[in-house]
Amino acid sequence: MKKVLVVHYSQSGQLSRIAERFVSPLTEAADVEVTFAALQPVEPFPFPWPFLRFAGTFPECVYLDPPPIQTPPIDPEERFDLVVLAYQVWFLAPACPATAFMQSELARRVLEDTPVVTLIACRNMWLMAQEEMKGMLESVRARLVGHVALVDEAGSVWSFLATPLWVLTGNKGPRLGGRIPRAGVAEAEIEACDRFGSRILDRLRQEEPLDESLLRGLGAVRVDEKLISSERMGRRSFRAWGGLIRAVGPPGSLRRIPVLLAWFTFLVAFILTLVPISVLLKKLIAPFTARRIAEQKQYFSQPSGVS
């Protein structure tokens, strides 16, 4: 009997649905035992987010300093043939519950020398979060063998509006008669993600090694080269602002509120000005940087490979 563990956290429920669909060929197989472990913060994060709670989560999230979670229902002595780690992206970093799990002794014991596939559903900017996750997986000596990133159907421009409105109201849309499209991953893409589980099942049954070739050729990720520099700028900015906010006061402190509002104003201005300028400059110099861009796309797409 092969054993697969699915560790997941989802506020809206979308990512948990995706994780279930992802491993559905495994759950339907008589020769595979699938264990689901939902991460539960001691103090749950609300959905939809109240604005100040949403903004107040930002500093600790980007500094990978999350609040505690309940101990997941996982036997630390049990060994798994594969672990699927499904996590959200908050502020260009792994969501706090996923970070809390990865920093735990339980994660070290369960993931050490174990093949891991990471699974993301997000707006469209996931590169820096996955870089952080790679570092945490390396610290517990896990073996990252696959990565899947499903992004919102609204597209890069409209998702700047559609996704925050969903997060803050709980309503996916569409809005304004369809002018602002529906937030979230397209239903067709959710349904199609069982192809990854089918590939994993084949490998397990054939006793083939679960290595970095596991999800190659399945369209697991798409790296948008126009956003690479934006994500890097964003992460540097987020760490600078996050450090300032942390210095002002602890989580929940009233002293943080003016600085949080200043940060949010800056963020909106950054999205409306610096991001488009960066994308435009990237496009203008693309003929001269084609090789470097190709290398970046290849790097960020690993281990699953560019779609």
N, C-alpha and C positions, 0 to 999 in steps of 0.2 A: 504494500500500500504506500503510494507516494503522498507526501504531506505538503500542503501549501498554506501559508499564513497570509492573510490580507489585513494590514493595519491601515486604518483610514480615519479621516476626520472631515466632516462637511457641515457647514452651517445651514445652507439652504437645502441640503439633501441631494443636490445634483451630483456631486463627486461620489457619494456613496452609491447612487444608481449606476454611475459609470463603472465603478469598481466591481459591482455585482455583475454587470453585463460583460465586463472584461474577462472575468473568470468563469462565466456561465458554462462554457464547455467543460471546465474542470469540475464544477459542482454537479454537473449531470453525469459525470463519469463514475462508474462503480469502483474503479481502482485508484481513485484520488480522494483524499480527505482534505476538505478546505475549511479552515478556521478563520472566522471574521473577528477582528478585535477593533471596536470603535473607540477612539480616544475621547475621553470625557474630562474637560477641565474641572477643577474643584469648584470654581465659580464660572458657570457657563457663559460663553460669549453669546450675546443676543443676536437674533435675526428677525426682522431687519435691524441694522445697527442704529442706535441713537447717535447723532453726529459727534458729540463730545466723547462718547465711549469709543467710537471708531477712531477718531483722531488721537485719543489718549493711549491707544494700543500701539501707535506708531513707534515711539522711541525704543521700547523694550523689544519689539519685533525685529527692528533692523539691527539691534545689538545682540540678538539671539539670547535674550534674557527673559524667558517666558514665565508666566505664573504656573503654579503646580497643576498637575493633572492627577486624576484617580489612577490607581494601578490597573493597567489593562488586563483583561482576563486571558493571560498567556502564561503557560507553564515554562518557567525559565530553564528547566531541564530538558524540555522537548526540542528535538532537532527537526528542522524543516528542509525539504528539498528546494524550496523557493519561498521568498517573501516578496509580496507586492506591497509597496509603500505608497499609498495614495494621499497626497497632500495638496493643500491650497497654497496659493501665493498671495501674501499680504505685503504691500509696500516693498516689492522687489525682493522679498525674503520668504523663506518657508513660514507658513502660518504657525503661530505660537504653540498650539498643541503638538504639532509634528516636531518642532524643535525641542519641546519638553521631553517627548518620548526619546528622541535621538540622544539626549544628554543623560538619560537614565542608565542605571546599572542593568536593568532588564534588557534594554536595547543592546548593550554590549554583549550580554550573554546569549541572546537569541540570534543576533545578526553576525556574530563573529564567524568568519570563514563560510558564510552562507550567501548564495546567489540572491541578489536583490534587483527587482524591477521597480523603478519609480514611475508614478502615474500622476499627471497634473491635469486639471481643468481650470483654465484661467482666461483673463481678458485677451492678452496676447504677449505680454512681457514676462517671460519666465526664465530667461538665461541666467541672470544673477542669482535668482533663488536656487536654481539647480546647481550653480557653482558652490553656494553655501552648503547645499545638501550633499554634494560630492565630498566636501571636506568633512562633514559629520560622519558620513558613511566610512570614510577612510579612517577616522579616529576610532571607530569601533571595529575596524578590520573586516568590514563587510565587503562583498565582491559585487560591484555594480555591473550587471550584465545586460540591462536594457532600460530604456527611458521612452515614455510616451507622453506627448503634450497635446492635448485637445484644446483649441482656443475658440472664443466666442464667435458666433456666426455674423455678428454685426460689422466686423471689419475694424481695422485700426482706428479710423477717424471717428465713426459713429459710436464705437464702444467706449470712447472717452466720456460720452454722455450716458449711453444705455446701461453700462455696468454699474457706475456709481448710483444711478437712480434705482436700479434693482437692489443694490446693497442697502441703501438708505430707506427704501419704501417696502421692499419685499415683492414688488410687482415687476415682472420681467418685461412687460410691454407686449406689443409695440405701442408707441405713443404718437400723439399728434397726427393721427390718421396714417401711421406708418412712416412718417418722416424720420422719427427716431425708431430704428428697428428693434426687434426683440433681443434681449440680452440672453446670454448663456450659450452653451454648446448646442449646435443643431441636433435635433432628434435623430436624423439620419446618421450622423457621425457617432452618436451614442450607440445606436443599434449596431453599427458596423464594427465597433471596437471588440466584439467577440472574436474577431480574426486573430487577435493576439493570444487569447486563451487557447484557441485551436492549435496555434503553432507551439505553444508551451506544452499542451497535452501530447502532441506528436513527439516532441523531444523526450518527455518523461517516459512515454511508452516504449520508445526505441532505445532507452537507456543511453541517449546521447548526452554529452556534457552541456550544461547550461552555461554558455560562455557569451562573449560579446557579439557573436553572430546570431544570437537567439531571435531578435526581432528585425533583422536586416531585411530590406526589401518590402516591408509592409506599410511604409508611409507613416512611421511612428511619430516623426517630428518634422516640422518645417521651420527652418531658421530664417527669419526676416532680417536680411542684412541691413536694412534701413534703420532698424531699431537697436543694433548692437551698441553704437556709440551713445545713443539716448539712454540706454539702460546703465551704461557705465557712468555717465554723468549723473544720472538719477541716484545711483547708489552712493556716489561720493557726496552728493548734496544731502541725501537722507541721513548719512552718518554724521555729517556736520550739524544739521538741524537736530537730529536725535540726541547727540551729545549735549547740545545747548539745553534742550528741554529737560534731559535727565539732571543736568546741573542745577536747574531752577527749583526742582522739587520732586518728591516721589510720585508714583502713579496715583492719580486721583486728587492731587494737590490743586487747590485753587490757583496757586501761583503759576501753574503751568498754562492756564487757559489763555492769557494774552499771547504767550509765545506760540501756543498751538494754533491760534487764529492767524498769527503772522506767518507761520509755516504754511498753513493752508492757502493763504493769499499768494504766497510765493509759489506754491505748487501749481495753482491755477495759471499764474503768469508763465511759469516754466513750460507747462503743457501747451499753452497758446502761442508762445514765442520761440523759446529755445529748441523745443522738439521739432517744429516744422523747419526752422532754420537748419538744424542739424541734418534732417532728412534731405533738404534741398542741397546742402553742401556735399553730402554723401553722394547724391545723384550726379552732381556736376563733376566730381573728381573720380567717379567710378571707373572711367576708362583707364585711369592711371593707377588704380589700386585694385584692379580685378583679381590679381593673384593673391594679394593679402586678404581680400574679402572672401575668396574661395577657401583659403586656409582657415579663416575664422569660422565660416559656416561648417566646415568639416570638423573643427574642434568642438564647437558647441553642440553639434548633432550627435556626438558620441555618447554611448556606445551603439545606438541604434542605426545611425547613419542618416544622411540627408534623404528626404523623401523625393 
